[in-house]
Amino acid sequence: MTQTFLRYPSIALVKEIESPENPGGLEKRVALIPSDVGKLVEAGVEVYVEKGAGNGVGFSDEEYIKNNAIMQSADQIYRDKSLIIKFKGPALSSIAQMNSASTLFCMAHFHSYPERAKMLQDKRINVIAMEEILESPKCESEERILGRVAMKSALTPFFNNNSVGGLRVRVIGWSERLRGAINRCGNRNPRSLQVIQPSLTFDELDAIGDDALYFYDSQSFKDTNAILSRLRGLKTHLFDLTEFESTLGQQAIAEYRKDHPPAPFGIRRIQCLHETGRAGARYGLGLLADSKPSLTREKTKAVILGYGNVAQGALDELYQQGVKAIPLLGRAHTAKGRIDYWLKNADIVINGAEQSAELRGKNFLISNSHIKELIPNHSVVIDLVGGSPTNRSPVEAVLSCSFLTKPYFVQDDVLVSSLWGWPMMGMMRETAIRYSGQIVDVLIGRELLIEGLGYLTPGVERALVCGPFSSLNNQ
C-alpha cells in the first residue's frame, strides 16, 4: 500500500523526566522556549505543552500560554499528536503512550540504547535524531575561510621543502578569526601545534628558529612584550593574519569558494558544540583546582585531543582562564606511542577527538595503561565525545557516559569525567534558548521539517534513524 506522509498539524512539547540518559531527571532543559512556540503558532501549527515543561530553566506555564500554547498534563500530552518534541530521548514508559506512525524528534542517541531503539521500532514510531541533522549544503563563513586560507599560505613554504612534519606552530591567542587557521593547521600534522597566551614573554617561548612558525592576528595581538622583533632576528617564521587579509584576503576567499563548492553536508544543525567544549573544560579545571589546590592556571599543563568544534570550545575556555600554552593533538600525535609524550606530565587532558564507528571499542586514544602509568596522580581527564558499552568512547576508562548524579569517577588516582549534556554545567538556560532557536529553524525555516516525512531535506533524511512508518503501512 502506498505510504502517505502529511504535514504535522500538531506538536507536543514534552517535559524532561528520568530516562536512560537522564538518571535522576536532572536534565531540566526544555526543547522549545515560549517565544519560539509563538513563532510556530504563527506558522499555523498547534502546539501542546506539558505543564511545567519549562520550569527547570525558568520559563513558566503562563509564558507559554501568552504565546498561544495549549497546556496539557503528563497523561494527556502524547495523545493523538503527530510530532513529539523533547530534548533527551524518552523514558521507556513514555513509548507506550505514543501513537504508532507518530514522529519523535529528540536527541535520540539511537544506537547507544538498543533496548529503547527496539521498543520504538516495534511500536512503529518514526524517530528523527536532532544530533544527526546536518547542514545541507555546508555553510562556511568568510571569517572561517579567511583563517584557513591564511594558514595554508603560512604553511606552503614548509610543504614545498617537505619540512612541515618538523614544524612547531604557535598560534598567539584565540578568536573566531583564528579558529579556521587552527583547524587547518591541525589537519596538516605539524610536529606540534600550540595556542599560547599573548602575555608570554620571550623567555617563556619554547619554539625559536627556522623550524618554528608564529601565527598571529595584529588586529587583536599588540605585542606589548616585543617578542616579534626578537623572534624575527633569530630567523623564526612569522605570519600576520591581518596583513594577509589586507593584501590577499578577498582574492583568497573567492578562490577558495571557487575551488571548494559547498559540500553536501556540513556541521550539526542543532548543537551547542562550542558550549559543550567550554563547559567540559570549565568543569575539568574546577576538578583540578580541588585535586591540585596549589597548582596555578599559569603552571597548568593542558592537552586537547582534536581541533574541531567541541575541542575548540575547550580551547577557548582554557585560553580564557589563562592556561599559558595549550597543545592540540591531531591524528599523527594521537597515534600509539606518539601520544605518550603529551600525556606523561599533563594536569588536564581533554578529549575532543571522534573516531569512526569501526574503530570504537577497538582503538583507544587514551588507554587504561596511560591513566595508570603516564598521566600523573590527581590529574583530570575530560571526555567530550562520550559513548556506551555498545558505542565506546576513545577513552578506554569510559564504559558509558557519566551523569550529573555522579559526574566523575576516580581510576588509578586520576579523575575522569564523560558527562552527557555538558552545557548543563552552568549554561543550562542559555543553551536551552540556543537549541530552541535551532529547532524552530529546522521546523519552519531552512529544512521545513513541519511539512512531514514526505519532504525531508538530505540533511534531515539522514537523521531519520527509525522509520519511515505511516498509518497506511501494512501491519
C-alpha positions as CSV (number, residue, x, y, z in Angstrom):
1,M,0.0,0.0,0.0
2,T,1.3,3.5,-0.8
3,Q,2.7,5.5,2.1
4,T,1.3,8.9,2.7
5,F,3.1,11.4,4.9
6,L,1.3,14.6,5.7
7,R,2.2,17.9,7.2
8,Y,2.4,17.8,11.0
9,P,-0.7,19.7,12.2
10,S,0.2,19.5,15.9
11,I,3.3,19.4,18.1
12,A,3.6,18.0,21.6
13,L,6.4,19.7,23.7
14,V,7.2,17.2,26.4
15,K,8.8,17.8,29.8
16,E,12.1,16.1,30.6
17,I,11.8,13.3,33.1
18,E,14.1,10.5,34.2
19,S,15.2,8.4,31.2
20,P,18.2,6.1,30.3
21,E,20.4,9.1,29.6
22,N,18.8,11.3,32.3
23,P,19.1,9.5,35.6
24,G,17.5,11.3,38.4
25,G,15.7,13.6,35.9
26,L,18.5,16.2,36.4
27,E,18.3,17.3,32.8
28,K,15.8,20.3,33.0
29,R,16.2,21.9,29.7
30,V,13.1,22.4,27.5
31,A,13.3,21.9,23.8
32,L,11.2,24.9,22.9
33,I,11.1,28.2,24.8
34,P,7.8,30.3,24.9
35,S,8.7,32.8,22.3
36,D,9.7,30.1,19.8
37,V,6.4,28.3,20.5
38,G,4.8,31.6,19.5
39,K,6.6,31.5,16.1
40,L,5.3,28.0,15.5
41,V,1.7,29.0,16.3
42,E,2.0,32.0,13.9
43,A,3.1,29.5,11.3
44,G,-0.2,27.6,11.7
45,V,0.9,24.8,14.0
46,E,-1.0,23.8,17.1
47,V,1.5,23.5,20.0
48,Y,0.6,21.5,23.1
49,V,3.0,22.0,26.0
50,E,3.2,19.7,29.0
51,K,2.6,21.6,32.2
52,G,5.8,22.5,33.9
53,A,7.9,21.8,30.9
54,G,10.0,25.0,31.1
55,N,10.1,25.4,34.9
56,G,13.6,23.9,35.1
57,V,15.1,26.7,33.1
58,G,12.9,29.5,34.2
59,F,10.1,29.5,31.7
60,S,6.6,29.5,33.3
61,D,3.4,27.9,32.0
62,E,2.0,31.5,31.9
63,E,4.7,32.5,29.4
64,Y,3.7,29.5,27.1
65,I,0.0,30.4,27.4
66,K,0.8,34.0,26.4
67,N,2.4,32.6,23.3
68,N,-0.8,30.6,22.5
69,A,0.3,27.2,23.6
70,I,-2.3,24.7,24.8
71,M,-1.2,23.3,28.2
72,Q,-1.8,19.7,29.0
73,S,-1.0,17.2,31.8
74,A,1.5,14.4,31.5
75,D,-1.2,11.8,30.9
76,Q,-2.6,13.9,28.0
77,I,0.4,15.2,26.2
78,Y,1.1,12.2,24.0
79,R,-2.5,11.5,22.9
80,D,-3.2,12.0,19.2
81,K,0.0,14.1,18.5
82,S,1.7,13.7,15.2
83,L,5.0,15.2,16.2
84,I,6.5,14.9,19.7
85,I,9.4,17.1,20.6
86,K,11.6,16.7,23.6
87,F,15.3,17.3,24.4
88,K,16.7,14.0,25.6
89,G,15.5,10.6,24.5
90,P,12.2,9.3,26.0
91,A,11.7,7.3,29.1
92,L,10.8,3.7,28.3
93,S,7.4,4.1,29.9
94,S,6.6,7.0,27.6
95,I,6.8,4.9,24.4
96,A,3.6,3.1,25.2
97,Q,1.8,6.4,25.2
98,M,2.9,7.4,21.7
99,N,0.7,6.7,18.7
100,S,2.1,4.4,16.0
101,A,3.3,6.3,13.0
102,S,3.8,9.5,15.1
103,T,7.2,11.1,14.9
104,L,9.6,11.6,17.9
105,F,12.0,14.5,17.4
106,C,14.8,14.5,20.1
107,M,18.4,13.8,20.9
108,A,17.9,10.2,20.2
109,H,21.3,8.6,20.6
110,F,19.6,5.7,18.9
111,H,22.5,3.2,18.8
112,S,23.6,3.8,22.3
113,Y,20.4,2.4,23.8
114,P,19.4,-0.7,21.8
115,E,16.6,-1.8,24.1
116,R,14.8,1.6,23.7
117,A,15.6,1.5,19.9
118,K,13.8,-1.8,19.6
119,M,10.8,-0.6,21.6
120,L,10.4,2.4,19.3
121,Q,10.9,0.2,16.2
122,D,8.3,-2.3,17.4
123,K,5.8,0.5,18.2
124,R,6.4,1.9,14.7
125,I,7.5,5.3,15.9
126,N,9.4,7.5,13.5
127,V,12.5,8.9,15.2
128,I,14.4,11.9,13.9
129,A,17.6,12.3,15.9
130,M,18.4,16.0,16.4
131,E,22.1,15.3,16.8
132,E,22.2,13.7,13.4
133,I,20.8,16.6,11.3
134,L,23.4,18.3,9.3
135,E,23.7,21.4,7.3
136,S,22.8,20.7,3.7
137,P,24.7,22.0,1.9
138,K,27.6,23.0,4.1
139,C,27.7,26.7,5.0
140,E,31.1,28.4,5.6
141,S,31.6,31.9,6.9
142,E,34.1,34.3,5.3
143,E,35.8,34.6,8.7
144,R,36.3,30.8,9.0
145,I,37.6,30.6,5.4
146,L,40.0,33.5,5.9
147,G,41.7,31.7,8.7
148,R,42.0,28.6,6.7
149,V,43.5,30.2,3.6
150,A,45.8,32.3,5.6
151,M,47.2,29.2,7.4
152,K,47.5,27.4,4.1
153,S,49.6,30.3,2.8
154,A,51.7,30.3,6.0
155,L,52.4,26.6,5.7
156,T,53.0,26.5,1.9
157,P,56.8,27.1,2.1
158,F,57.2,24.2,4.6
159,F,55.2,21.9,2.3
160,N,57.3,22.9,-0.6
161,N,60.5,21.9,1.1
162,N,59.0,18.9,2.8
163,S,59.6,20.2,6.4
164,V,56.1,20.6,7.7
165,G,56.5,17.4,9.7
166,G,59.2,19.1,11.8
167,L,57.5,22.4,12.1
168,R,56.5,23.8,15.6
169,V,53.5,26.1,15.1
170,R,52.5,28.5,17.8
171,V,49.2,30.4,17.4
172,I,49.2,33.6,19.6
173,G,45.7,34.0,21.1
174,W,42.4,32.5,20.3
175,S,39.4,34.1,18.5
176,E,36.8,33.3,15.9
177,R,39.2,34.8,13.2
178,L,42.0,32.4,14.3
179,R,39.7,29.4,14.6
180,G,39.8,28.4,11.0
181,A,43.6,28.7,11.0
182,I,43.9,26.4,13.9
183,N,41.7,23.8,12.3
184,R,43.6,23.9,9.0
185,C,46.9,23.6,10.8
186,G,45.7,20.6,12.8
187,N,44.8,18.9,9.6
188,R,48.3,19.3,8.3
189,N,50.1,17.4,11.1
190,P,53.0,19.7,12.0
191,R,55.4,18.4,14.6
192,S,53.4,20.4,17.2
193,L,50.6,22.9,17.4
194,Q,50.0,25.1,20.4
195,V,47.8,28.1,21.2
196,I,49.7,30.4,23.5
197,Q,48.8,33.4,25.6
198,P,49.7,36.9,24.1
199,S,51.1,37.8,27.5
200,L,54.0,35.4,27.3
201,T,57.5,36.9,27.4
202,F,60.2,36.0,25.1
203,D,62.0,33.9,27.7
204,E,58.8,31.8,28.1
205,L,58.6,30.8,24.4
206,D,59.6,27.2,23.7
207,A,59.9,27.3,19.9
208,I,62.5,29.5,18.3
209,G,64.4,29.3,15.0
210,D,63.9,28.1,11.4
211,D,61.7,25.2,12.4
212,A,59.2,27.4,14.3
213,L,56.2,29.4,13.0
214,Y,54.3,32.1,15.0
215,F,50.9,32.8,13.5
216,Y,49.1,35.8,15.0
217,D,46.5,38.5,14.2
218,S,47.7,42.0,14.7
219,Q,44.1,43.2,14.9
220,S,44.0,41.7,18.4
221,F,47.6,41.0,19.3
222,K,49.5,44.2,20.2
223,D,52.9,42.6,21.1
224,T,53.4,44.5,24.4
225,N,56.3,42.3,25.3
226,A,58.1,43.0,21.9
227,I,58.6,39.3,21.1
228,L,58.1,39.6,17.3
229,S,61.3,41.6,16.6
230,R,63.4,39.2,18.7
231,L,61.9,36.1,17.0
232,R,62.5,37.6,13.6
233,G,66.1,38.3,14.5
234,L,66.5,34.6,15.3
235,K,65.1,33.6,11.9
236,T,61.8,32.4,13.3
237,H,59.0,32.5,10.8
238,L,56.1,35.0,11.5
239,F,52.7,35.3,9.8
240,D,50.2,38.0,10.4
241,L,46.5,37.2,9.6
242,T,45.6,40.9,9.4
243,E,48.4,41.7,6.9
244,F,47.3,38.7,4.8
245,E,43.7,39.9,4.9
246,S,44.6,43.4,3.7
247,T,46.7,42.2,0.7
248,L,45.2,38.9,-0.4
249,G,42.2,38.1,1.8
250,Q,39.2,38.7,-0.5
251,Q,41.0,37.2,-3.5
252,A,42.0,34.1,-1.5
253,I,38.5,33.7,-0.1
254,A,37.0,34.0,-3.6
255,E,39.4,31.4,-5.0
256,Y,38.6,29.1,-2.1
257,R,34.9,29.2,-2.8
258,K,35.5,28.6,-6.5
259,D,37.7,25.6,-5.8
260,H,35.6,24.3,-2.9
261,P,31.9,24.2,-4.0
262,P,29.7,23.6,-0.9
263,A,29.9,20.0,0.4
264,P,26.6,18.1,0.5
265,F,26.7,18.2,4.3
266,G,28.2,20.5,6.9
267,I,28.1,20.6,10.7
268,R,25.2,19.7,13.0
269,R,22.2,22.0,12.7
270,I,21.1,21.5,16.3
271,Q,24.1,21.8,18.5
272,C,25.9,23.6,21.3
273,L,29.3,22.1,20.3
274,H,31.4,25.1,21.3
275,E,29.5,25.5,24.6
276,T,29.9,21.8,25.2
277,G,33.7,22.1,25.0
278,R,33.7,25.2,27.1
279,A,31.6,23.7,29.9
280,G,33.6,20.5,29.9
281,A,36.9,22.4,30.2
282,R,35.5,24.7,32.8
283,Y,34.3,21.7,34.9
284,G,37.7,20.0,34.4
285,L,39.6,23.0,35.7
286,G,37.3,23.1,38.7
287,L,38.1,19.4,39.5
288,L,41.7,20.1,39.0
289,A,41.6,23.1,41.4
290,D,40.2,20.8,44.1
291,S,42.5,17.9,43.3
292,K,45.7,20.0,43.0
293,P,45.0,23.1,45.1
294,S,48.5,24.6,44.8
295,L,48.5,24.4,41.0
296,T,48.0,27.8,39.3
297,R,46.4,28.3,35.9
298,E,49.7,29.6,34.6
299,K,51.5,26.4,35.6
300,T,48.8,24.1,34.4
301,K,49.9,21.7,31.7
302,A,46.9,21.0,29.4
303,V,46.4,18.8,26.3
304,I,43.5,18.8,23.9
305,L,42.9,15.9,21.5
306,G,41.3,17.1,18.3
307,Y,40.7,20.6,16.9
308,G,37.1,20.5,15.8
309,N,34.1,22.4,17.1
310,V,33.9,20.8,20.6
311,A,37.7,20.8,21.0
312,Q,37.9,24.5,20.1
313,G,35.3,25.2,22.7
314,A,37.5,23.6,25.3
315,L,40.5,25.6,23.8
316,D,38.5,28.8,24.2
317,E,37.8,28.1,27.8
318,L,41.3,27.1,28.7
319,Y,42.6,30.1,27.0
320,Q,40.2,32.5,28.7
321,Q,41.1,31.0,32.1
322,G,44.8,31.8,31.5
323,V,46.4,28.5,30.7
324,K,49.7,29.6,29.1
325,A,50.3,27.1,26.3
326,I,47.7,24.6,25.0
327,P,48.9,21.8,22.7
328,L,46.3,20.5,20.2
329,L,46.8,16.9,19.0
330,G,45.8,15.7,15.6
331,R,45.9,12.1,14.2
332,A,49.6,11.9,13.9
333,H,50.1,13.0,17.5
334,T,47.5,10.6,18.9
335,A,49.0,7.5,17.2
336,K,50.1,4.7,19.5
337,G,53.4,5.6,21.1
338,R,53.4,9.2,20.0
339,I,50.7,10.3,22.3
340,D,52.7,9.2,25.3
341,Y,54.9,12.2,25.1
342,W,52.0,14.6,25.5
343,L,50.2,12.7,28.3
344,K,53.1,11.9,30.7
345,N,53.1,15.3,32.5
346,A,49.6,16.6,31.8
347,D,47.5,18.1,34.5
348,I,44.3,18.1,32.4
349,V,43.6,16.1,29.3
350,I,40.6,16.9,27.2
351,N,39.4,14.5,24.5
352,G,37.5,16.1,21.7
353,A,38.6,13.6,19.0
354,E,36.0,11.5,17.4
355,Q,36.6,8.1,15.9
356,S,34.8,6.3,13.1
357,A,32.3,3.6,14.1
358,E,34.6,0.7,13.1
359,L,37.3,2.0,15.5
360,R,35.1,2.5,18.5
361,G,35.8,-0.1,21.1
362,K,39.0,-1.2,19.3
363,N,41.3,1.8,19.3
364,F,41.6,3.8,22.5
365,L,43.4,7.1,22.2
366,I,43.7,7.4,26.0
367,S,44.1,3.8,27.3
368,N,43.8,2.5,30.8
369,S,47.6,2.0,30.8
370,H,48.0,5.7,30.0
371,I,46.0,6.6,33.1
372,K,47.8,4.2,35.3
373,E,51.4,4.7,34.1
374,L,51.7,8.1,32.4
375,I,49.1,10.6,33.5
376,P,50.1,12.0,36.9
377,N,48.1,11.2,40.0
378,H,45.3,13.8,40.8
379,S,45.2,14.9,37.1
380,V,41.9,15.2,35.3
381,V,40.7,13.5,32.1
382,I,37.6,15.1,30.4
383,D,36.0,13.2,27.6
384,L,33.8,15.3,25.4
385,V,32.8,12.6,23.0
386,G,31.0,10.1,25.2
387,G,29.8,6.6,24.5
388,S,28.2,3.5,25.8
389,P,29.1,-0.2,26.1
390,T,27.9,-0.7,22.5
391,N,29.4,2.6,21.2
392,R,32.7,3.1,23.1
393,S,34.5,6.4,23.7
394,P,38.1,6.8,22.6
395,V,38.9,7.0,26.3
396,E,39.2,3.3,27.5
397,A,38.2,4.1,31.1
398,V,34.8,5.4,29.9
399,L,32.5,2.4,29.6
400,S,29.5,4.7,29.4
401,C,28.9,8.4,29.9
402,S,28.8,9.8,33.4
403,F,25.8,11.8,34.5
404,L,25.0,14.6,36.9
405,T,24.2,12.1,39.6
406,K,27.9,11.1,39.5
407,P,29.8,13.4,37.1
408,Y,33.2,11.9,37.6
409,F,35.0,8.8,38.8
410,V,38.5,8.1,40.0
411,Q,40.7,5.5,38.3
412,D,44.2,4.9,39.4
413,D,44.2,8.3,41.2
414,V,43.1,10.1,38.0
415,L,39.8,11.9,37.9
416,V,37.8,11.0,34.8
417,S,34.5,12.6,33.5
418,S,32.5,11.9,30.4
419,L,29.3,13.8,31.1
420,W,26.5,13.9,28.5
421,G,24.9,17.3,28.4
422,W,28.0,19.3,29.3
423,P,26.2,22.7,28.7
424,M,24.1,21.9,31.8
425,M,27.2,22.7,33.8
426,G,26.4,26.4,34.4
427,M,24.9,27.0,30.9
428,M,21.5,25.3,31.2
429,R,19.2,28.2,30.4
430,E,21.5,29.8,27.8
431,T,21.8,26.5,25.8
432,A,18.1,25.8,26.1
433,I,17.5,29.1,24.3
434,R,20.1,28.3,21.7
435,Y,18.8,24.8,21.0
436,S,15.2,26.1,20.8
437,G,16.1,28.6,18.1
438,Q,17.8,26.0,16.0
439,I,14.9,23.5,16.4
440,V,12.4,26.1,15.2
441,D,14.6,27.0,12.3
442,V,14.7,23.3,11.3
443,L,10.9,23.1,11.7
444,I,9.8,26.1,9.8
445,G,13.0,27.6,8.4
446,R,15.5,26.1,6.0
447,E,14.5,22.5,6.4
448,L,10.7,22.9,6.7
449,L,10.5,19.7,8.7
450,I,7.0,20.7,9.7
451,E,5.9,19.6,6.2
452,G,6.3,16.0,7.2
453,L,8.3,12.9,6.3
454,G,7.5,13.2,2.7
455,Y,9.5,16.4,2.3
456,L,12.7,15.7,4.2
457,T,15.8,17.5,3.0
458,P,19.0,15.5,2.7
459,G,20.4,16.9,6.0
460,V,17.2,15.7,7.9
461,E,16.7,12.5,5.9
462,R,20.0,11.0,7.3
463,A,18.7,11.7,10.8
464,L,15.6,9.5,10.4
465,V,17.0,6.7,12.5
466,C,13.7,4.8,12.8
467,G,11.1,4.5,10.1
468,P,9.6,5.8,8.0
469,F,6.2,4.5,9.2
470,S,2.9,5.8,8.1
471,S,-0.7,4.9,9.2
472,L,-1.1,3.2,5.8
473,N,1.9,0.8,6.2
474,N,1.0,-2.8,6.1
475,Q,0.7,-4.1,9.6
